[in-house]
């Protein structure tokens, strides 16, 4: 693997609960190399989703720094951060988060509406993304006309349509049967191996984690020493 895409240094994260300050992370360090495919596992409440939100610029650390491709991400303004996410990060969720009244193609196009691309360029990007996930013939179908696996493929196409450097996946197969889950995970492997996408995936499923290049175990806001020394 080549040099780091993301480096977290001394990350602390606390949430307010009434008058209490609840720590999630304290002095957390993490390095994600380019073209990595990392699975993050851990019990409920260990900080997995909080970590994804920090990596995706959805949330900010209470202290510490996040460097993405050599640039500080944690100190960007909200507008700068929104533009940064649109250009660099794709999100894949357990429940797809598709707009029910829009077609597959229109759902895939949504992230491109935040860019300066014109309609024709957007259509070409959408066409390519749907072809990558094998849904060219479903472009005009609405989510209700698609199976769960097909809906997740649309979600993956939406995540890759802007050609991001990083894909963040939060339990991407948690709502799918085993066979369909295997197809989706195989697709993520292909995106990592053939298209060079860096992927960080939160999962509770050891079978899903086996598709990744490495597995990190998070518990009480810390990675296990075995992971850090691997």
Order of alpha helices (4+ residues) and beta strands (2+ residues): beta-beta-beta-alpha-beta-beta-alpha-beta-alpha-alpha-alpha-beta-alpha-beta-alpha-beta-beta-alpha
